[in-house]
Amino acid sequence: MKSLLTAVFTTTLLAGCASLETSKSVSLFNGTSLDNWVVENDGQFSVQDGVLKVNRGTGWLRSAEVYADFTLVMEFRFLEAEANSGIFVRTGPTSHNDENGWPNNGYQVQCMDTITGRAPLATMIPYGAQPFESKSDLAALAKAYRPLGQWQTYEITCIGETMVVKLNGTQITTATSIKNRDGHIGIQAEHGLLDFRKIEMTNL
């Protein structure tokens, strides 16, 4: 009996250690280069003074790796009014064959300096993936938003078919029926000026 309990305890302990290792946060941006990223379709991305810069243009920046269930934390700021970009999640590596060259199989979390209109900040936009359901709290968005030039934080969590988007610690959007169960992380270039200084991934 004692040996059986010891075996069970050891198995549980090892499983717990594995779980802790799996959920360790990893930086996807090293602050000095675009290592582990792929620039798609001539996107204008660069690194300067520890900051990843989006310098207008189109195309997108794609993670070299594919991720499934995770929490993604990103710090960003808009450098001009209505600066436009987007965060791609669970997105395939292929792109539309057009002048923009954006992905054609994934999902986008809007990253535009606006909290009104058809697609405000922290809402979801389909990019060729199967239809999904989403609901956004625009009153909460208005309270969470920080003015032009200030650093903002996204926390995007994907588990199974559910995706949750938080802006500056406040839950804004919940999406369900997400059919792509894994894919790349990406940053869209859409003629806007933005900075990113932190991109961290925790596998769940």
N, C-alpha and C positions, 0 to 999 in steps of 0.2 A: 504493500500500500504506500509505504514511504517513497519507494522508487518511482511509483506511478505519479504521485503528487509532485516529486522533483522534476519529472519529465514534463508534466503539464506546465509547471511554473517556468521552466526553461524555455519551452515553446512559446509561451505567452510573452516572456521577456524579449525574446528574439524578434517576435512579431512586432512588439512595441518599438523596438529599436529600428526595425525596418521602416515602420510607419513614420518615425521621427526623421529618418534619413530622407524618405520620399518627399516629405513636406518642407524640406529645407529651402529657404529662399536663395535664388541665384540671380546675379546681375546679368542682364542681357546687353548692357551698354557699359563699356569699360572707361568711357570718358576721354579716350585718346584716339580711337579709330572706329571704323565700321566693321571690325572683325566680327565674324559670325552673322553678318547681314549681307544681303544681296540687293543691289540697286537694280530695279526693274524699269525698263523703258525710259532710260535717260533721266530718271528722277534727280532733282537737284538737292542732294543731301551732303552735308559735310560736318566735320567736328572742329570746334574752335573753343579754346579756353574751357575745356571740360563739358561743353554743351553740344548736343546734336542739333544741327540747324536745318530747317526746311526752308529753302530759298526759292519760293515760287515754283514755276515749272509744273509738270505733271508726272505721271508714273508713280511708282511706290517703292518703299523700302521693305524687303521681306526677310523675316528671320530664316536662317539657314536650317533650323530645326523645326520639327512638327510637334505640337503640344495638344493634349486631349483635355483632361480635367485640371484646372489651374485657377490661381488668382494672380492677376497681372496688375502691378502698381506702376503708374507712370506719372511723372511730374512734368508739366508743360506750361507754356505761357504764350499768349497771343502778342505779336509785336505790332500789329496794326488793326484798326477796327474792321470787324467782319472777316478777319483772317480765316481761311478755310483749309481744313485737313480732315483726316478721319483715321480711326484705329481699326485695322482689320483683325478679326479673330476667327479661328477655325476656318481658314481660307486656303483654297488650293493654290498651287504655284502658277497657274495659267492666267493669262490676261486677255482682255478684249483687244481685238486687232483694229484699233482705231487711234485717233490722234492723242487720246488721253492715256491709253494703255493701263487702265486700272483692272483689278482682278475680276474674273467672271464666274467665280464659284466660292462665295463666302458671305461674311456678314461685316457690316461696318458700324462702329459706334461713332456717331457724329462728333467731330471735333472742330466746330466752327464757332466763332465769337458772336453768337446770337442765342437768345433764350426765348425767341418768339418765331412765328412763321411755320412753314411746312416741316422743317427738319431741324429743330433747335439742338443745342449742345446736350450731349449725354443720351440722345435718343438713338434708336436702331434703324439702320437702312439695309435692305437686302442687296446683295451683290451676286446674283445668279444662283444662290443656293435655294433649296426648296422653301416654300412659304412657311412663315412662323407667326406666332402671336406675340404682341408686345404691348405693354402699358407703361406710360410715363407720367410722373407727378410733376407737372410744370410749375405748380406753386412752390414745391420743394426746390425745384431747379432755380427759381428766382431768388430764393433765400441763400442757396449754396454758392451761387455764382460769384466770382471775384472779378473786379474791373480789369480792363485792358492793362497788360504789362505785369500783372501780379501772377505768381505761380499758382497753378491749380493742380489738383491730384485726382487722377482716375484710379478706381479700384474695380476691376472687371473680373468677375468670377464665373467660370463655366463648369457646371457639374451635370453630366448626362445631357438631357435635352433642355436644361434651364440655364439662362444667363442673367446675371444681375450686374447692373452698372451703378456705381456710387461716384458722386462728384464731391470732393472735399469732405468726405465722411458721411454724406447724406445719400440714401438710396433714391435714385431717380427712375430707373427703368428696370422692369423685369420682363424677360422674353422667354417663351416656352415653345415647345415643338421644334427645337433646334436640331436639325437632322444631321448636319456635319458633326461627327463626334470627335474629330481632331482636325488639325490644319496649322497653317503658319500664322504668326503674328505679323502685322504690317503697319506701316505708317504711310498715309496717302499724301502726295503732293498735289494740291489743287489751287495753284496760283497764290498761295498764302505765305506769310512769314511767321514762323513759329520756332520756339526753342523747346528742347527736351533735355532734362538733366538727370533723370532717374528712370530706369526701366528694369523692374525686378519681377521675376517669375517664381511662384511657388507651386510646384506640382502637387496635386491633391489625390 
